[in-house]
Amino acid sequence: MLKVKPAVTLKGHQGPVNQVSYNSNGEYCSSAGDDKIIILWNPLDGVKLKVYGGHGQSVRHVISSHDNCHLASASADRCAFYWDVASGSILRRFRGHESVVNCVAFDKTSSVMMSGGNDSTVRIMDLKSRSYEPIQILADAKDSITSIGVSDDEIIVGSVDGRIRIYDLRMGKLHEDYVGESITNVRFSNDVQSVIVSSTDNTVRLIDKTSGQLLNDYTGHAHSKLQLQAASWYDDSSVLSTCENSKVFVWDLISGNVRQTLDLPALAQTISVHPSRYQFLTGHVSGQINLWITKGEKKADEEEGAKSMSCWALPPR
C-alpha cells in the first residue's frame, strides 16, 4: 500500500487558493487565488517562477495547455483569459459570460479553449481565429457550470443541476446522467473509460461514460457545501478527494475501501494529481499549496533532474 506524506510547501498567495493544476508533463504547476493572481511554480523545489496579473476579481480556475505554452484562466470578473506562459502577457480576453466564470479547459490540440460559468453555459472559442465570438455555446445545463473535462473527442460538463453531460463531438450527440445532488467537479479517469464525479451528498462516484452505470462510490469524507474536487492516481489505482474537515481521503478504486486519510494544515478545495507519478498537490484557504509524495518519489525526481518546458527556459535563480 502506498503511503503518502507532505514534502514541500509553496507560499505565495495572499488569500485562498481556488485551483492548483499540474502542467501536462508534471514538471510545473500553476495556481489561482482570491488575490486575483496566477502563479507558476516548480513544485518539487518550491520555487515561484512567474506571477500573472490582470484579472479584476478572484481567479477561480487555471489550466495549462497540452503543449505547456499557454494558460487559460477563469475569474469572478466574468472573463476568461488566454495567456502566454513565457512572457506573461494576456493574448486574449474573452468576455460574454453573464456572471462568474468557474472553469476553463483546452482541447487536446490546444487550439480550442472552453469556459463555463454561473450563467449555465459553456462557451467554446477557436484560438486560431481572430474572432472573440464563441464558435459554439453549450446551453443545456439548468444551473451553474462547475467543471469541464476534455478527451480526444468528448467534452464532459458538471453542473449544480445535478447532471453530468457528455458531448460526443464525433457523433454530434449529448448523453446526460442524473446524479441528484449538486456536482462540484467532474474528471475523466486516466483511461478515459469512466468519469469521476464529486457531489454534495458526501459521495464521489465512478460512472461508466458510455452506459452511465455506477461502477463504484466512495464515501466517508465530508462534502455537503463547498466546491471540492476528486481525482485518481495516474494509473487509476486509487481515487483521492479533499473534504470539508481539512483532510484528503484516498480510496482503492476497485474495492472502494479507504486506504489512507491525510490531515491537512488547512481546508483545501482543490487537488491535482501528477500525470506520471504518485504525487499530488493541494491548494488551501490559508494561501499555501502542499506537495504530497509517496516514499522514494522525491529521490527519483531529483535523480532524473530538471527538464525544460517546450516553449521557454527557466529563469536564472
N, C-alpha and C positions, 0 to 999 in steps of 0.2 A: 504493500500500500504506500502510495506517495504521501510524504509528509511535507507540508508547505510551511514556510517561515518568512517573516519580514526580512528584507535585505537592504533596501535603500529608501530614504525619504527625500522627496522632491519638494522644495519650498520656493514659492514664487508668486502665488495668487494671494490677493488681499480680499478674501471672502470665499464663499462656497465654490467648489469645483463641480460644474454641471456635467462635464464629459471629459473622459480621457480615452484616447484611441491610439493603438499601435499603428505604424505605417505598414505597408504591405509585406515587408520582409522582417519586421520586428526590431530593427536596429534603432529606431527612433520612435517617439510618441508625441502627440500633440494634446493639449488640454484647453478647455474653455471654461470661463468663470463668470461669476456675477460682477466681477471687476471690469467687465467689458473687453477683456483682452484674451488672446490666444498665445500659448507658449509652446515652443518646440523644444524637446528635451532629448538628451542621451540618457535614457533611464538607468542603464546599468552603472554609469558613472555619476549619476545625479547631477548632470551639468545642464544648465539652461543655455540653449543655443541661440534662440531668437524670440523676440516678442512682437506680436502683430496687433496693432490697434487701429480702430476705425469704426467699430460699431458704436451706436449711441446708447444702447442699453445692454443688459445681461446677454452674454453669449451662451446659447442653450446647447449647442452641439458643434462638433468639428470632426472632420474625417479627412484622411489623406487619399489622393488619387492613387490608382493602382501602379502608375509609373513613378510615384513619390515626388513628382514635380510641383504638384498643386495641392491646395487645401480648399475645402468647402466649409462654410460656417453658417449657422442659423442663429437668429437673435430675436430677443423680445422687441427689437426696434422694427419688426415686420419685414426685415431684409434677409436675404441670403447672399453671401459674398463668395467670390471665386478669387483665390489668392495665388500669387507666385511664391513658392517656398523660398527660393534663393534671395530674392530682392525684398520680400516682404510687402510688395505692392499689391493693391487690390486691382485685379484685372477686370472684374465685372461686379456691379452692384445690382442684384436682381430684386426689384420691388414688385408688388402685386398682391401679396397676401394681405388680407384684411385684419389680421391680428398677429399674435406671437407666432414666430416660426420655430418649431420644436426640433426638427431633424433635417438632415441632408444626406445625400448618397451620390456616388458616382456609378455609372455603368462600368463594365469590365474594360472598355476601351478608353475610359477617362475622357470621352468626348461628349458625354451627356451627364447633366447634373440634375438632381431631383431635390425638391424641398417640400416638407409637409408642415402644416400649421394648425392653429386653433380654429381656422376658418373651414376646417373639414376637407381641405383639398390638398392634392399633391400636384405641384407644378413641375413640368419637365422641360428643361432648357437645352438647346443644342449649342454647345460651346464653340463649335466651328463656324457657326453663323454670326453675323454681325448684329442680328436682331436680339433685342432684350425681351421679346414676347415669347411665352412658352410655346413649344411645338404641340403640347398636349396638356390638358388639365384633367386629372382623375378626381371626380366629384361624387363618388359613390358612398363615401362614409357619411354618417349621420351625426358625428361628433368629432372632437379634436383628433388629429393625426399625431401619434406619439413616436412612431419609428418607421423606418423604411429599410428594407433589405433587398439586395440585388444579386441574382445569379446570372449565368450566361444569357438566358432568355426569359427570365421571370423577375417580376417585382413583387415583393411582399410588403403589405402595409398593415400596421397595427393601429387600432383606434380605441378611444374611450367608449365608443358604442358597443364594445364587447365582441367585435368581429375581426378576424383576420381575412384579408383579401389578397389573393394571389392572381396577378395579371400575367397570363401566358402570352408573351409578346409574339411568339412564333405562330401560335394558333389564333391569336386575337380573342382569347376567352378570359372571363373572370370567374374565379372559383372563390366562394365565401364559406367560412366556417364560423359558427357562433360559439363563443366560449362562455359568454354570460356576463362576467364582471369586466370592469374597465381593463383594457390591455395597456400596459405601460412600456412594453418592449417586445419586439419580435426579431428573431435571427434565424437564418438558415443554419442547419447543422453543417459541419465542415464537409460531409459527403453530399450535401445538398439534396438529401432524400427526405428530410424531415424538417420541422420548424420548432424552435424553442420559443415558448410563449410565456411571458411574465404577466400576471394579472393580480388584481387587488382582492383576491379571495385567499390569500396566503398560499398560493399554488403556482408552481412552474410546471408547464405541460410540454410534453414531446408529442407532436402531432405529425402523422404521415401527410406529406404535402399533396400527394395525389388523391388519396381516398378520404382524407380528413379524419381518419381513425386515430383515436387516442392511444398512443403507444405506451406512455407511462406518465405518471405525475410525481412531483417532488414536493414534499411538504415538511413542516416543522419550523420554518422560518416565519417571521412576522412581516407581512406585506398587505396592508389594507388601505393606505393613504397616499404614499409617495410614489414618484415615478422611478421605480427601481429597475435594474437590469439583471439579466442572466446570460450565461454563455456556456460553451463547452470547451474542454481541452482540445488542442489541435487534432488529436486522434479520436475525438468523440468518446473517450472512455469515462468521462465524468461531466456532470453539469454543476456549474457554480452560480451562486446568486448572492447579491447583497441583501440586507434586510434592515428593518426599521429599528432594531435594537443593537445596531453597531456591530454586526457580525457578518462573516461570509460563510455560507453553507456550501459544502462540497458533497454531492451525491454520486453514487455509482449510477451510470446511465442505464444499465440493463436492469439491475435489481431495484433501484430507487432508494437503496439504503444510504443513510448519512455516513460518509467516510470520515469527514472531519468538519469541525466548526472552528473558525478563527475569530478571535477577538480583535476588533479594530480600534485604533486610537480615537476615532470619531465616526459619526454616521457617514456612510458612503452610499451614494445613489448610483454611481457609475462604475462599471468594471470592464476591463479589456484584457483578453487572453492573447498571449503571444502566438503567432501563426505557426511556429515550429518547435516550441519548447514548452516545458511545464513551468511557465511563469505567467503572472498576471499583474495588472495594475488596478488600484482602487483610488478614486478621487473623492475627497472628503469635504464636508461642510466647513471644516476648520481652515480650508485653503491648501492643505497639503495633499500630496499624492504618495502612495506607497507602492513599491515594487515588492512582490512576493515571489519566492522561488522555492523549488524543491532541492533537496540535498544534492550537491555536486553540480547544479546548473550554473552557478556563477563562475566556478572554476573553469567549466567547459567554455563559457563565453570569453573569459579572459585569455584562455589558450588560443581561441580562434582569432582574437584580435579585432580591432575596429575596422569597419569597412566604410567606404564612401557611398553616399547616395548617388543615384544615377544622374541627377541633374545639377549637383553642386558639391563643392568641397567643404568640409567642416572648417569653421573659422579657427584661427590660432587661439590657444588658451593663454 
